[in-house]
Amino acid sequence: MKISSKKFKDIMIKISGAIEKNVEFLTDLDSKIGDGDHGVNMAKGFRKIKKDLQGYRGDNIGQMLILSGKVLLNEIGGAMGPLYGGGFVKAGTALNGREYLDKDGIYILFSSLLNSIKELGGAEVGDKTMVDTLEPFVDKYSREIKTSEMKESFKSALTKAEEGMMSTKDMVSRVGRSSRLFERSRGHIDVGAASSYLILESFYNSIKDLKE
């Protein structure tokens, strides 16, 4: 199974829609232990991604990711712009020139995103960040694709991503603004972990009905 550049553009546009749809959910999470602006900023950035991709006429998946990353770097305030934006740029650079994504290409995309976020933010699993969603996903997906096809591998890895997101509720934040709250950060899902899960979930929902 391969994802064409046209389908990939559709996926990115649907991810943008999922972020916009969940603005209130993300805002509510962020208001508990953060600045409360994560949902609005993410929606603003992904709305611009949607507009720019709709006008993109090429078939280079890497360029779509680089374009998206630069939008987030320019449009999103706080830490999330550099984290997501830099991650998309790094993934796009790794996939530059690709007109299709196979199951290994999906691994390159999300492992590049994860590695960029870890390098820039310095977070590890257990620090109550988006890494707690992305790293379990990438680890599980990398094992699954050795014996399974893309959709099955993604679905299995998505379960681990959800578990990772939910696990942040019982963690004390060690990185970022919420780390100043110490024990008071416990009891709330990390908003970056939640938005990362929404991206992964939307991606899967866009490919689950594709024919092999």
Beta strands, then each sheet from edge to edge (+ up, - down):
strand 1: 3-4
strand 2: 100-101
sheet 1: 1+ 2-
end
